[in-house]
Amino acid sequence: MEPLSEKQIRSSFVNCTKGEAARLRLPSDFAELPWQDLDFLGWVDPGAPLRAHLVLPREQGPVGISLRVPSVSRTSAVKSSLCQICLTGHASSGVTLLAAPLAGARGREGNTVGVYICADLACPLYVRGKRQPKLRTGRYEESLTQDERVARMSGHLDAFVAKVTAV
């Protein structure tokens, strides 16, 4: 992913108001992000921990999605969960359900779509082995190459974005 400016990020959001996009806080480590290892930028808003954001590169420019984080998370120390985007297995607290208001009039009416995703939104780092999930059993073994896992993750993310932006 090519590095993005703060202005590019704020103007990319399709499912929130311009005022909400102007008020969001960028990741605290924004200046040190490993852009070369990212297929999308995802973070929980440091100023509003019940809000998260995804910004994805597209040919026509970046697309930003605003998400709601649940206020209460019920987790189990015994169970594990699987991210629907990158298919990384985590202890159940490592995956959370995020809800995205739909773009346009349907979103203003309160319609949302949800996805179970890595709670830290670091899917690209998990797929590339740059970050390890906290699982008692260790990482799941796959026969796919890293490029195939990245392509699969991108396909899952594209499907989610299509649901949010569908007219």
MARBA-3410 file (N, C-alpha, C, O; in Angstrom, 1 decimal):
167
0.9,-1.2,0.0,0.0,0.0,0.0,0.9,1.2,0.0,1.9,1.3,0.7 ~ 0.6,2.2,-0.8,1.3,3.5,-0.9,0.9,4.3,0.4,-0.2,4.3,0.8 ~ 1.9,5.0,0.9,1.5,5.9,2.1,0.5,6.9,1.7,0.4,7.4,0.6 ~ -0.4,7.1,2.7,-1.5,8.1,2.5,-1.3,9.3,3.4,-0.7,9.2,4.5 ~ -1.7,10.4,3.0,-1.7,11.7,3.8,-2.9,11.7,4.7,-3.9,11.0,4.4
-2.9,12.5,5.7,-4.0,12.7,6.6,-5.2,13.2,5.8,-6.4,12.8,6.0 ~ -5.0,14.1,4.8,-6.1,14.7,4.0,-6.7,13.6,3.1,-7.9,13.5,3.0 ~ -5.9,12.7,2.5,-6.4,11.6,1.7,-7.3,10.7,2.6,-8.3,10.3,2.1 ~ -6.8,10.4,3.8,-7.6,9.5,4.7,-8.9,10.1,5.0,-10.0,9.5,4.9 ~ -8.9,11.3,5.5,-10.1,12.0,5.9,-11.2,12.2,4.8,-12.4,12.1,5.0
-10.7,12.4,3.6,-11.6,12.6,2.5,-12.1,11.3,1.9,-13.0,11.3,1.0 ~ -11.6,10.1,2.3,-11.9,8.9,1.7,-13.2,8.2,2.3,-13.7,7.3,1.6 ~ -13.7,8.7,3.4,-14.8,7.9,4.1,-16.1,8.0,3.3,-16.5,9.1,2.9 ~ -16.8,6.9,3.1,-18.0,6.8,2.3,-19.2,6.6,3.2,-20.4,6.7,2.7 ~ -19.1,6.3,4.5,-20.2,6.0,5.3,-20.3,6.8,6.6,-20.8,6.3,7.6
-19.7,8.0,6.6,-19.9,8.9,7.7,-19.9,10.3,7.1,-19.5,10.5,6.0 ~ -20.2,11.3,8.0,-20.3,12.7,7.5,-18.9,13.2,7.4,-17.9,12.7,8.0 ~ -18.7,14.4,6.7,-17.5,15.0,6.6,-17.0,15.5,8.0,-15.8,15.5,8.3 ~ -17.9,15.9,8.8,-17.6,16.3,10.2,-17.1,15.2,11.0,-16.1,15.4,11.8 ~ -17.7,14.0,10.9,-17.2,12.8,11.6,-15.8,12.5,11.2,-14.9,12.1,12.0
-15.6,12.6,9.8,-14.2,12.2,9.3,-13.2,13.3,9.8,-12.0,12.9,10.0 ~ -13.6,14.5,9.9,-12.7,15.6,10.3,-12.3,15.4,11.8,-11.2,15.7,12.2 ~ -13.2,14.8,12.6,-13.0,14.6,14.0,-12.2,13.4,14.4,-11.7,13.3,15.5 ~ -12.2,12.4,13.5,-11.5,11.1,13.9,-10.0,11.4,14.1,-9.4,12.2,13.5 ~ -9.5,10.5,15.0,-8.1,10.6,15.3,-7.3,9.5,14.5,-7.8,8.4,14.4
-6.2,9.8,13.9,-5.4,8.9,13.2,-4.7,8.0,14.2,-4.6,8.3,15.4 ~ -4.2,6.8,13.8,-3.4,6.0,14.7,-2.3,6.7,15.4,-1.7,7.6,14.8 ~ -2.0,6.4,16.6,-1.0,7.1,17.4,0.4,6.9,16.8,1.3,7.7,16.9 ~ 0.6,5.8,16.0,1.8,5.5,15.4,1.8,5.8,13.9,2.5,5.1,13.1 ~ 1.0,6.7,13.5,0.8,7.0,12.1,2.1,7.3,11.3,2.3,6.8,10.2
3.0,8.0,12.0,4.3,8.4,11.3,5.2,7.1,11.1,6.0,7.2,10.2 ~ 5.0,6.1,11.9,5.8,4.9,11.8,5.1,3.7,11.2,5.6,2.6,11.3 ~ 4.0,3.9,10.5,3.3,2.7,10.0,4.1,2.0,8.9,4.8,2.6,8.1 ~ 4.1,0.6,8.9,4.8,-0.2,7.9,4.0,-0.3,6.6,3.5,-1.3,6.3 ~ 3.9,0.8,5.9,3.1,0.9,4.7,3.4,-0.2,3.7,2.5,-0.7,3.1
4.6,-0.7,3.6,5.0,-1.7,2.6,4.4,-3.0,3.0,4.2,-3.9,2.1 ~ 4.0,-3.2,4.2,3.4,-4.5,4.7,1.9,-4.4,4.8,1.2,-5.4,5.2 ~ 1.3,-3.3,4.4,-0.2,-3.1,4.6,-0.9,-3.2,3.3,-0.5,-2.6,2.2 ~ -2.0,-3.9,3.3,-2.9,-3.9,2.1,-4.1,-3.0,2.4,-4.8,-2.6,1.4 ~ -4.3,-2.6,3.6,-5.3,-1.6,4.0,-4.8,-1.1,5.4,-4.0,-1.7,6.1
-5.3,0.1,5.7,-5.0,0.7,7.0,-6.2,0.5,7.9,-7.3,0.9,7.5 ~ -6.0,-0.1,9.1,-7.1,-0.3,10.0,-6.7,0.1,11.4,-5.6,-0.2,11.8 ~ -7.6,0.8,12.1,-7.2,1.2,13.5,-8.5,1.5,14.3,-9.5,1.9,13.8 ~ -8.3,1.4,15.6,-9.4,1.8,16.6,-9.0,3.2,16.9,-7.9,3.5,17.2 ~ -10.0,4.1,16.8,-9.8,5.5,17.1,-9.3,5.8,18.5,-10.0,5.4,19.5
-8.1,6.3,18.7,-7.6,6.5,20.1,-8.4,7.5,20.9,-8.4,7.5,22.1 ~ -9.2,8.4,20.2,-10.0,9.4,20.9,-11.4,8.9,21.2,-12.2,9.5,21.9 ~ -11.8,7.8,20.5,-13.2,7.3,20.6,-13.1,5.8,20.5,-13.3,5.2,19.4 ~ -12.8,5.0,21.5,-12.5,3.6,21.4,-13.6,2.7,21.0,-13.5,1.5,20.8 ~ -14.8,3.3,20.8,-16.0,2.5,20.3,-16.1,2.8,18.8,-17.1,2.4,18.2
-15.1,3.4,18.2,-15.1,3.6,16.7,-13.8,3.1,16.2,-12.7,3.1,16.8 ~ -13.9,2.5,15.0,-12.7,1.9,14.3,-12.9,2.4,12.8,-13.9,2.8,12.4 ~ -11.8,2.3,12.1,-11.7,2.8,10.7,-10.9,1.9,9.8,-9.9,1.4,10.3 ~ -11.3,1.7,8.6,-10.5,1.0,7.6,-10.4,1.9,6.4,-11.3,2.6,6.0 ~ -9.2,2.0,5.8,-9.0,2.7,4.6,-8.3,1.8,3.6,-7.2,1.2,3.9
-8.9,1.6,2.5,-8.4,0.7,1.5,-8.0,1.4,0.2,-8.7,2.3,-0.2 ~ -6.9,1.0,-0.4,-6.5,1.6,-1.7,-7.4,1.1,-2.8,-7.7,-0.1,-2.9 ~ -7.7,2.0,-3.7,-8.5,1.7,-4.9,-7.9,2.5,-6.0,-7.3,3.5,-5.8 ~ -8.1,2.0,-7.3,-7.6,2.8,-8.4,-8.1,4.2,-8.5,-7.4,5.1,-8.8 ~ -9.4,4.4,-8.1,-10.0,5.7,-8.1,-9.7,6.6,-6.9,-10.2,7.7,-6.8
-8.9,6.0,-6.0,-8.5,6.7,-4.7,-9.0,5.9,-3.5,-9.8,4.9,-3.7 ~ -8.4,6.2,-2.4,-8.7,5.4,-1.2,-10.2,5.4,-0.8,-10.9,6.4,-1.0 ~ -10.7,4.3,-0.2,-12.0,4.2,0.3,-12.0,4.0,1.8,-11.3,3.0,2.2 ~ -12.6,4.8,2.6,-12.6,4.7,4.0,-13.9,4.2,4.5,-15.0,4.6,4.0 ~ -13.9,3.3,5.5,-15.1,2.8,6.1,-15.0,3.0,7.6,-14.0,2.7,8.2
-16.1,3.6,8.2,-16.2,3.8,9.6,-16.9,2.7,10.2,-17.9,2.2,9.7 ~ -16.4,2.2,11.4,-17.0,1.0,12.0,-17.3,1.3,13.5,-16.7,2.2,14.1 ~ -18.3,0.6,14.0,-18.6,0.7,15.4,-18.1,-0.6,16.1,-18.2,-1.7,15.7 ~ -17.4,-0.3,17.3,-16.9,-1.4,18.1,-17.9,-1.7,19.2,-18.4,-0.7,19.8 ~ -18.2,-2.9,19.5,-19.1,-3.2,20.6,-18.6,-2.7,21.9,-17.4,-2.8,22.2
-19.5,-2.2,22.8,-19.0,-1.6,24.1,-18.7,-2.8,25.1,-17.9,-2.6,26.0 ~ -19.4,-3.9,24.9,-19.2,-5.0,25.8,-18.8,-6.2,24.9,-19.4,-6.5,24.0 ~ -17.7,-6.8,25.3,-17.2,-8.0,24.6,-17.2,-9.2,25.5,-16.6,-9.2,26.5 ~ -18.0,-10.2,25.1,-18.0,-11.5,25.9,-17.0,-12.4,25.3,-17.1,-12.8,24.2 ~ -16.0,-12.7,26.1,-15.0,-13.6,25.6,-14.8,-14.8,26.5,-15.2,-14.8,27.7
-14.2,-15.8,26.0,-13.8,-17.0,26.8,-12.4,-17.3,26.7,-11.8,-17.1,25.6 ~ -11.7,-17.7,27.7,-10.3,-18.0,27.7,-10.1,-19.3,27.0,-8.9,-19.6,26.7 ~ -11.1,-20.1,26.8,-11.0,-21.5,26.3,-11.2,-21.5,24.8,-10.5,-22.2,24.1 ~ -12.2,-20.7,24.3,-12.5,-20.7,22.9,-11.6,-19.9,22.1,-10.9,-19.0,22.5 ~ -11.6,-20.2,20.8,-10.8,-19.4,19.8,-11.8,-19.0,18.8,-12.9,-19.5,18.6
-11.4,-17.9,18.0,-12.3,-17.3,17.0,-11.4,-17.1,15.8,-10.2,-17.1,15.8 ~ -12.1,-17.0,14.6,-11.5,-16.8,13.3,-11.9,-15.5,12.7,-13.1,-15.2,12.6 ~ -10.9,-14.7,12.3,-11.2,-13.5,11.6,-11.8,-13.8,10.2,-11.3,-14.7,9.5 ~ -12.9,-13.2,9.8,-13.5,-13.4,8.5,-12.8,-12.8,7.4,-13.0,-13.1,6.2 ~ -11.9,-11.9,7.6,-11.1,-11.2,6.6,-9.8,-12.0,6.3,-9.6,-12.3,5.1
-9.0,-12.2,7.3,-7.7,-12.9,7.0,-7.6,-14.4,7.4,-6.7,-15.0,7.1 ~ -8.7,-14.8,8.1,-8.8,-16.2,8.5,-7.7,-16.6,9.5,-7.2,-17.7,9.5 ~ -7.3,-15.6,10.3,-6.3,-15.9,11.4,-7.1,-16.3,12.6,-8.1,-15.7,13.0 ~ -6.6,-17.4,13.2,-7.3,-17.8,14.5,-6.7,-17.1,15.7,-5.5,-16.9,15.8 ~ -7.5,-16.7,16.6,-7.1,-15.9,17.8,-7.8,-16.6,19.0,-8.8,-17.3,18.8
-7.3,-16.3,20.2,-8.1,-16.4,21.4,-9.3,-15.6,21.2,-9.2,-14.6,20.5 ~ -10.4,-16.0,21.7,-11.7,-15.3,21.4,-11.7,-13.8,21.6,-12.4,-13.1,20.9 ~ -10.8,-13.3,22.5,-10.8,-11.8,22.6,-10.0,-11.1,21.5,-10.0,-9.9,21.4 ~ -9.4,-11.9,20.6,-8.6,-11.3,19.5,-9.4,-11.0,18.3,-8.9,-10.5,17.3 ~ -10.7,-11.4,18.3,-11.6,-11.2,17.2,-12.9,-10.5,17.7,-13.4,-10.9,18.8
-13.3,-9.5,17.0,-14.5,-8.7,17.5,-15.4,-8.5,16.3,-15.0,-8.4,15.2 ~ -16.7,-8.3,16.6,-17.7,-8.0,15.6,-17.7,-6.5,15.5,-18.1,-5.8,16.4 ~ -17.4,-6.0,14.3,-17.5,-4.6,14.0,-18.7,-4.3,13.0,-18.9,-5.1,12.1 ~ -19.4,-3.3,13.3,-20.6,-3.0,12.5,-20.3,-1.7,11.7,-19.9,-0.7,12.3 ~ -20.6,-1.7,10.4,-20.4,-0.6,9.5,-21.7,-0.1,9.1,-22.5,-0.8,8.5
-22.0,1.2,9.3,-23.2,1.8,8.7,-23.1,1.7,7.2,-22.0,2.0,6.7 ~ -24.2,1.4,6.5,-24.1,1.4,5.0,-23.9,2.8,4.5,-24.3,3.8,5.2 ~ -23.3,2.9,3.3,-23.1,4.2,2.7,-24.5,4.7,2.2,-25.4,4.0,1.8 ~ -24.6,6.1,2.2,-25.8,6.7,1.7,-27.0,6.7,2.5,-26.9,6.6,3.8 ~ -28.2,6.8,1.9,-29.4,6.9,2.6,-29.7,5.7,3.5,-30.3,5.8,4.6
-29.4,4.5,3.1,-29.6,3.3,3.9,-28.9,3.4,5.2,-29.4,2.9,6.2 ~ -27.7,3.9,5.2,-26.9,4.0,6.4,-27.5,5.1,7.3,-27.5,4.9,8.6 ~ -28.0,6.2,6.8,-28.7,7.2,7.6,-29.9,6.7,8.2,-30.4,7.2,9.2 ~ -30.5,5.7,7.6,-31.7,5.0,8.2,-31.4,4.0,9.3,-32.3,3.5,9.9 ~ -30.1,3.8,9.5,-29.6,2.9,10.6,-29.2,1.5,10.1,-29.0,0.7,11.0
-29.2,1.3,8.8,-28.8,-0.1,8.4,-27.3,-0.3,8.4,-26.5,0.6,8.1 ~ -26.9,-1.4,8.9,-25.5,-1.8,9.0,-25.2,-3.1,8.5,-26.1,-3.9,8.2 ~ -23.9,-3.4,8.4,-23.4,-4.7,8.0,-22.3,-5.0,9.0,-21.5,-4.1,9.2 ~ -22.1,-6.2,9.4,-21.1,-6.5,10.4,-20.1,-7.5,9.8,-20.3,-8.3,8.9 ~ -18.9,-7.6,10.5,-17.9,-8.5,10.1,-17.1,-8.9,11.4,-16.8,-8.0,12.2
-16.8,-10.1,11.6,-15.9,-10.5,12.7,-14.5,-10.4,12.1,-14.1,-11.0,11.1 ~ -13.7,-9.5,12.8,-12.4,-9.2,12.3,-11.4,-9.1,13.4,-11.8,-9.0,14.6 ~ -10.1,-9.2,13.1,-9.1,-9.1,14.1,-9.3,-7.8,14.9,-9.5,-6.8,14.4 ~ -9.3,-7.9,16.3,-9.6,-6.8,17.1,-8.7,-5.6,16.9,-9.0,-4.5,17.1 ~ -7.4,-5.9,16.6,-6.4,-4.9,16.4,-6.4,-4.4,14.9,-5.6,-3.5,14.6
-7.2,-5.0,14.0,-7.3,-4.6,12.6,-5.9,-4.7,11.9,-5.6,-4.0,11.0 ~ -5.1,-5.7,12.3,-3.8,-5.9,11.8,-3.7,-7.1,10.8,-2.7,-7.8,10.8 ~ -4.8,-7.4,10.1,-4.9,-8.6,9.3,-3.6,-8.7,8.3,-3.1,-9.8,8.2 ~ -3.2,-7.6,7.6,-2.1,-7.7,6.7,-0.8,-8.2,7.5,0.0,-9.0,6.9 ~ -0.6,-7.8,8.7,0.6,-8.2,9.4,0.5,-9.7,9.9,1.5,-10.4,9.9
-0.7,-10.2,10.2,-0.9,-11.6,10.5,-0.7,-12.5,9.3,-0.1,-13.5,9.4 ~ -1.2,-12.1,8.1,-1.1,-12.8,6.9,0.4,-13.0,6.5,0.8,-14.0,6.0 ~ 1.1,-11.9,6.7,2.6,-11.9,6.4,3.5,-12.5,7.5,4.7,-12.5,7.3 ~ 2.9,-12.9,8.6,3.7,-13.4,9.7,4.5,-12.4,10.5,5.4,-12.8,11.2 ~ 4.2,-11.1,10.3,4.9,-10.0,11.0,4.3,-9.9,12.4,5.0,-9.3,13.3
3.1,-10.4,12.7,2.5,-10.4,14.0,1.9,-11.8,14.3,1.4,-12.4,13.3 ~ 2.0,-12.3,15.5,1.5,-13.6,15.8,0.3,-13.5,16.7,0.3,-12.7,17.6 ~ -0.7,-14.3,16.4,-1.9,-14.3,17.3,-1.6,-15.0,18.6,-0.7,-15.8,18.7 ~ -2.4,-14.6,19.6,-2.2,-15.2,20.9,-3.2,-16.4,21.0,-4.3,-16.3,21.4 ~ -2.7,-17.6,20.6,-3.5,-18.8,20.6,-2.7,-19.8,21.4,-1.5,-19.9,21.3
-3.4,-20.6,22.2,-2.8,-21.6,23.0,-2.2,-22.7,22.1,-1.1,-23.3,22.4 ~ -2.9,-23.0,21.0,-2.4,-24.1,20.1,-1.4,-23.6,19.1,-1.0,-24.5,18.3 ~ -1.1,-22.4,19.0,-0.2,-21.9,18.0,-1.0,-21.5,16.7,-2.2,-21.6,16.6 ~ -0.3,-21.1,15.7,-0.8,-20.7,14.4,-1.3,-21.9,13.6,-0.6,-22.9,13.6 ~ -2.4,-21.7,13.0,-2.9,-22.8,12.1,-2.0,-22.9,10.9,-1.6,-21.9,10.3
-1.8,-24.1,10.5,-0.9,-24.4,9.3,-1.8,-24.3,8.0,-2.9,-24.9,8.0 ~ -1.3,-23.7,7.0,-2.0,-23.6,5.7,-1.0,-24.0,4.6,0.2,-23.8,4.7 ~ -1.6,-24.5,3.5,-0.7,-24.9,2.4,-0.6,-23.7,1.4,0.1,-23.8,0.4 ~ -1.4,-22.6,1.6,-1.3,-21.5,0.7,0.0,-20.7,0.8,0.5,-20.6,1.9 ~ 0.4,-20.1,-0.2,1.6,-19.2,-0.2,1.1,-17.9,0.4,-0.1,-17.6,0.6
2.1,-17.1,0.8,1.8,-15.8,1.4,1.0,-15.0,0.4,0.0,-14.3,0.7 ~ 1.4,-15.0,-0.9,0.7,-14.2,-1.9,-0.8,-14.7,-2.1,-1.7,-13.9,-2.3 ~ -1.0,-16.0,-2.0,-2.4,-16.5,-2.0,-3.2,-16.1,-0.8,-4.4,-15.8,-1.0 ~ -2.6,-16.1,0.4,-3.3,-15.7,1.6,-3.6,-14.2,1.5,-4.7,-13.8,1.9 ~ -2.7,-13.4,0.9,-3.0,-11.9,0.7,-4.1,-11.7,-0.2,-5.0,-10.9,0.0
-4.1,-12.5,-1.3,-5.2,-12.4,-2.3,-6.5,-12.8,-1.7,-7.6,-12.2,-2.0 ~ -6.5,-13.9,-0.9,-7.8,-14.3,-0.3,-8.3,-13.2,0.7,-9.5,-12.9,0.7 ~ -7.4,-12.7,1.5,-7.8,-11.6,2.4,-8.3,-10.4,1.6,-9.4,-9.8,2.0 ~ -7.7,-10.0,0.5,-8.2,-8.9,-0.3,-9.6,-9.2,-0.8,-10.4,-8.3,-0.9 ~ -9.8,-10.4,-1.2,-11.1,-10.8,-1.7,-12.2,-10.7,-0.7,-13.3,-10.2,-0.9
-11.9,-11.2,0.5,-12.9,-11.1,1.6,-13.1,-9.6,2.0,-14.3,-9.2,2.2 ~ -12.1,-8.8,2.0,-12.3,-7.4,2.3,-13.1,-6.7,1.2,-13.9,-5.9,1.5 ~ -12.8,-7.0,0.0,-13.5,-6.4,-1.2,-15.0,-6.8,-1.0,-15.9,-5.9,-1.3 ~ -15.4,-8.0,-0.7,-16.8,-8.4,-0.5,-17.4,-7.6,0.6,-18.6,-7.2,0.5 ~ -16.7,-7.4,1.7,-17.3,-6.6,2.8,-17.5,-5.1,2.4,-18.6,-4.6,2.6
-16.5,-4.5,1.7,-16.7,-3.2,1.2,-17.8,-3.1,0.2,-18.6,-2.1,0.2 ~ -18.0,-4.1,-0.6,-19.1,-4.1,-1.6,-20.4,-4.0,-0.9,-21.4,-3.4,-1.3 ~ -20.5,-4.7,0.3,-21.8,-4.7,1.0,-22.0,-3.4,1.6,-23.2,-2.9,1.7 ~ -21.0,-2.7,2.1,-21.2,-1.4,2.7,-21.5,-0.3,1.7,-22.3,0.5,2.0 ~ -20.9,-0.4,0.5,-21.1,0.6,-0.5,-22.2,0.3,-1.5,-22.5,1.2,-2.4
-22.8,-0.8,-1.5,-23.9,-1.2,-2.4,-25.0,-0.2,-2.4,-25.4,0.3,-1.3 ~ -25.6,0.1,-3.5,-26.7,1.1,-3.6,-28.0,0.4,-3.6,-29.0,1.0,-3.6
END
